[in-house]
Amino acid sequence: MGDVGIMGLHVPGMSWRDIRDSAILAEELGYSCLSMGESWGEDALTSLAQLAAVTSRIRIGSSIVPVFARSPANLAMAALNLDRMSEGRFFLGLGTSGQLVIEDLHGEPFRKPLTRMREYIDILRKAARGERLDHDGEFFHTRRFRLRGTPYRADLPIYIASLSPPSLRMTGELADGWLPIYLAPSRMPLAVAELKAGAEAAGRRLSDLWLSPQVSIYVTEDMATARDRERPHIAFYLGGMGVFYHQYFQRIGFAAEADRVRQAYQARERDRAAQLVTDEMVDAVTIIGNAQQCRAQMQTFFAAGVQEIRLVFNEANQEAYLQALKAVAPRG
């Protein structure tokens, strides 16, 4: 079996003390990583700093921080500081987010996201190597400055959350790992082919990439209720988060279904949009069942070539969260 990590530790009613205690427990249970994302709530980096302070072995990482929200130098300072604080346990997960978030929340134009990502990574790599941040690109014109302090390591892992064929090729070319969501292990070959093509174009191998999808999990005997709880999440991404997820579900064999969901969601019929998410769509990208069934479904990801699964436990309260955390733990 491959590595099993946790994406996020938030459930309703959990205080930060509860979250810290859960992180410590996750480390004791043998989980491989703790990753935190950010959208329009708390930022990922201060949360991860707190988790780094109370753990000593488990990897910690961002999943994701958008490259439109901070300058590359600002993010480099934070990432290298987190890596130093955690003594080399940090990984930096990057993404572009979507037009609505970037333009309406951050007030930045959502323009040429892949070009911006390339420039961003170039500056981050220079910072990690202790070099001057000299860059003359379309987005960033930086010069003269070298960050103070010695990086903990020059090869800070940089992962990318990508879905479209061009972004997958860029991930294969530039990144140390891939952080997809809604990955369907039975329909991975197209995405893997793009990753491989990007890697080989850069003189690398697919094995140079750490494949670590984020996967929702419901540890339960009640499959029907679990599917119903997951449908609104998928509908939101198909209808409310730009075009990337809609196009992705089309590519993995759900073209007509994804169209219907998106049309209903954009017509503000959100309950109907969720109802239009089929069982097959949910089952393709979600782990659902009792502990034994969930472990078997995890194995399908590893058999498809994934090295790590970052589980999102969708539970109603802390007690249920901890029960699920223990039920499928690597050392359970």
C-alpha positions in Angstrom: 0.0 0.0 0.0 1.2 3.5 -0.7 1.3 6.6 1.5 -1.9 8.0 3.0 -2.1 11.6 4.0 -4.8 14.0 5.2 -6.0 17.1 3.3 -7.4 19.5 5.8 -8.5 18.9 9.4 -11.6 21.0 9.6 -15.0 19.7 10.5 -17.9 21.6 12.1 -17.3 22.5 15.7 -13.5 21.8 15.8 -11.5 24.4 17.6 -7.9 25.0 16.8 -7.0 23.0 19.9 -9.0 20.1 18.4 -7.2 20.5 15.1 -3.8 20.5 16.7 -4.7 17.4 18.7 -5.9 15.7 15.5 -2.7 16.5 13.8 -0.7 14.9 16.6 -2.9 11.8 16.4 -2.6 11.6 12.6 1.2 11.5 13.0 0.9 8.7 15.6 -1.4 6.8 13.3 1.2 6.8 10.5 -0.4 9.3 8.1 2.2 10.6 5.6 1.3 14.2 5.4 -1.0 17.0 6.5 -2.0 19.5 3.8 -4.1 22.6 4.0 -5.6 24.7 1.2 -6.9 28.2 1.0 -9.7 29.9 -0.8 -11.5 32.7 0.9 -11.2 31.6 4.5 -8.1 31.2 6.6 -4.7 31.2 4.8 -2.9 27.9 4.5 0.5 29.0 5.7 -0.2 30.2 9.2 -2.2 27.1 9.8 0.6 24.9 8.6 3.1 26.8 10.8 1.0 25.8 13.8 0.8 22.2 12.7 4.6 22.1 12.1 5.1 23.3 15.7 3.3 20.4 17.3 4.5 17.5 15.1 8.0 16.2 14.3 7.8 13.5 11.6 4.7 14.0 9.4 5.1 16.1 6.2 3.2 19.3 5.9 2.2 21.2 2.8 0.0 23.6 1.0 -2.8 22.3 -1.2 -3.0 24.8 -2.7 -1.9 28.4 -2.6 -2.8 30.4 -5.7 0.0 32.1 -7.6 -2.1 35.2 -8.1 -2.4 36.0 -4.4 1.2 36.8 -3.4 4.3 37.9 -5.0 6.8 35.1 -5.7 9.3 36.6 -3.3 6.7 36.8 -0.6 5.7 33.2 -1.0 9.3 32.1 -1.2 10.0 33.7 2.2 7.1 32.0 3.8 7.7 28.6 2.2 11.4 28.6 3.0 10.6 29.6 6.6 8.1 26.8 6.9 10.7 24.4 5.6 13.2 25.6 8.1 10.7 25.5 11.0 9.7 21.9 10.1 13.2 20.8 9.4 12.6 19.8 5.8 9.1 18.4 6.1 7.4 21.1 4.0 6.1 20.9 0.4 4.7 23.8 -1.5 1.6 23.1 -3.5 0.7 25.7 -6.1 -2.3 26.3 -8.3 -3.9 29.0 -10.4 -7.3 29.0 -8.7 -10.0 30.4 -11.0 -11.1 33.7 -12.5 -13.8 34.5 -10.0 -11.6 34.0 -7.0 -8.6 35.9 -8.4 -10.5 38.8 -9.9 -13.3 39.3 -7.4 -11.4 38.4 -4.2 -7.8 39.3 -4.9 -8.5 42.1 -7.4 -5.9 40.7 -9.9 -6.5 40.1 -13.6 -6.7 36.4 -14.3 -4.4 36.4 -17.3 -2.1 33.8 -18.8 -2.1 31.5 -15.7 0.4 29.0 -17.1 2.9 31.8 -18.0 2.5 33.2 -14.5 3.1 29.8 -13.0 6.3 29.3 -15.0 7.7 32.6 -13.9 6.6 32.0 -10.3 8.4 28.7 -10.1 11.6 30.1 -11.7 11.8 32.7 -8.9 10.9 30.2 -6.2 13.7 27.8 -7.4 16.2 30.6 -7.3 15.2 31.5 -3.8 15.5 27.9 -2.6 19.0 27.7 -4.1 20.0 30.9 -2.3 20.5 32.8 -5.6 19.6 36.3 -6.5 15.9 36.6 -7.6 16.8 38.0 -11.0 13.9 37.5 -13.4 12.8 39.5 -16.5 9.5 38.0 -17.6 6.0 39.0 -18.7 4.7 39.2 -15.2 7.6 39.7 -12.9 10.7 41.9 -13.2 12.8 41.3 -10.2 16.5 42.0 -9.6 19.3 42.6 -7.1 17.7 40.9 -4.1 18.8 37.6 -2.5 16.7 36.4 0.4 18.5 36.6 3.7 19.1 33.4 5.6 20.3 30.0 4.4 17.5 27.8 3.0 17.1 24.5 4.9 17.5 22.7 1.6 17.9 23.8 -2.0 15.4 21.3 -3.4 12.2 22.4 -1.7 9.5 20.2 -3.3 7.1 22.2 -5.5 3.9 20.5 -6.5 1.2 21.7 -8.9 -2.5 21.2 -8.9 -3.3 20.8 -12.7 -6.1 19.5 -14.8 -5.9 20.7 -18.4 -3.6 19.1 -20.9 -1.3 22.2 -21.2 -1.0 22.5 -17.4 -0.4 18.8 -17.0 2.5 19.0 -19.5 3.9 22.0 -17.6 3.6 20.0 -14.4 5.6 17.1 -15.9 8.2 19.6 -17.1 8.7 21.8 -14.0 7.2 20.3 -10.8 8.3 17.7 -8.3 4.7 16.4 -7.9 1.1 16.6 -9.0 -1.8 17.4 -6.7 -5.1 16.7 -8.6 -8.6 16.6 -7.2 -11.4 14.5 -8.5 -8.9 12.0 -9.9 -10.6 9.0 -11.3 -8.1 6.1 -11.1 -9.9 4.1 -13.7 -9.5 7.0 -16.2 -6.0 8.2 -15.4 -4.1 7.3 -18.6 -4.9 10.5 -20.5 -3.6 12.7 -17.7 -0.6 10.5 -17.1 0.3 10.7 -20.8 0.4 14.5 -20.6 2.5 14.4 -17.5 4.9 12.0 -19.1 5.1 14.0 -22.3 6.0 17.1 -20.3 8.6 15.3 -18.2 10.3 13.7 -21.2 10.4 17.0 -23.1 12.4 18.4 -20.2 14.7 15.3 -20.0 13.0 13.9 -17.0 10.9 10.8 -16.3 7.4 10.3 -15.0 8.9 8.7 -11.9 10.4 12.0 -11.0 6.9 13.2 -10.1 5.1 12.5 -6.8 1.5 11.8 -7.6 -0.7 12.8 -4.6 -4.4 13.3 -5.4 -6.8 14.8 -2.9 -9.7 12.4 -2.5 -12.9 12.7 -0.5 -13.7 9.7 1.7 -16.8 8.6 3.6 -16.2 5.7 6.0 -19.8 4.4 6.3 -22.1 1.6 5.6 -24.7 4.0 4.2 -23.5 4.5 0.6 -26.6 6.3 -0.5 -26.4 9.0 2.1 -22.6 9.5 1.5 -23.2 10.0 -2.2 -25.9 12.5 -1.5 -23.4 14.4 0.8 -20.8 14.5 -2.0 -23.0 15.6 -4.9 -23.2 19.3 -3.9 -19.3 19.5 -3.7 -19.0 18.1 -7.2 -21.8 20.4 -8.5 -20.1 23.4 -7.0 -16.8 22.7 -8.8 -18.6 22.0 -12.1 -20.8 25.0 -12.0 -19.2 27.6 -9.8 -15.4 27.2 -10.2 -14.8 28.3 -13.8 -14.5 25.9 -16.7 -11.6 23.7 -15.8 -13.5 21.1 -13.7 -16.3 21.0 -16.1 -13.9 20.3 -19.0 -12.1 17.7 -16.9 -15.3 15.7 -16.2 -16.0 15.9 -19.9 -12.6 14.4 -20.6 -13.0 11.5 -18.2 -16.3 10.4 -19.8 -19.1 12.4 -18.2 -19.6 15.1 -20.9 -23.4 15.1 -21.0 -23.7 14.7 -17.3 -21.3 17.6 -16.6 -23.1 19.8 -19.1 -26.4 19.2 -17.3 -25.0 19.9 -13.9 -23.2 23.1 -15.0 -26.3 24.4 -16.7 -28.5 23.9 -13.7 -25.9 25.4 -11.3 -25.5 28.5 -13.4 -29.3 28.9 -13.6 -29.0 29.1 -9.8 -30.8 25.8 -9.4 -28.1 24.5 -7.1 -30.2 21.7 -5.4 -31.1 20.4 -8.8 -27.5 20.7 -10.0 -26.5 18.5 -7.1 -29.2 16.0 -7.9 -27.9 15.7 -11.4 -24.5 14.5 -10.2 -24.9 10.8 -10.9 -23.8 7.9 -8.7 -21.3 7.0 -11.4 -19.7 10.4 -11.2 -19.4 10.3 -7.4 -18.1 6.7 -7.3 -15.5 7.5 -10.0 -13.7 10.1 -7.8 -14.7 9.3 -4.2 -13.9 6.6 -1.7 -17.1 5.4 0.0 -17.8 2.3 2.2 -16.9 0.6 5.4 -13.2 0.6 6.5 -12.4 -2.6 4.5 -14.1 -1.3 1.3 -12.4 2.1 1.7 -9.0 0.4 2.0 -9.7 -1.7 -1.1 -10.7 1.5 -3.1 -7.5 3.2 -2.0 -5.6 0.3 -3.5 -7.1 1.1 -6.9 -5.4 4.5 -6.8 -2.0 2.9 -5.9 -2.4 0.3 -8.6 -3.0 3.1 -11.1 0.3 4.7 -10.3 -0.4 7.1 -7.4 2.2 7.2 -4.6 0.0 9.0 -2.0 -3.6 9.7 -1.4 -4.5 12.8 0.7 -7.9 12.0 2.2 -10.6 14.6 2.9 -12.8 13.2 5.7 -16.2 14.6 5.3 -17.7 14.1 8.7 -20.4 16.1 10.6 -18.5 16.5 13.9 -15.2 15.8 15.6 -16.2 12.5 17.1 -17.2 11.1 13.7 -14.0 12.6 12.2 -11.7 10.9 14.7 -13.5 7.5 14.3 -13.0 7.7 10.5 -9.4 8.9 10.9 -8.7 5.8 13.1 -10.7 3.4 11.0 -8.5 3.7 7.8 -5.3 4.8 9.4 -2.0 3.3 8.0 -1.3 1.9 11.5 -4.9 1.1 12.4 
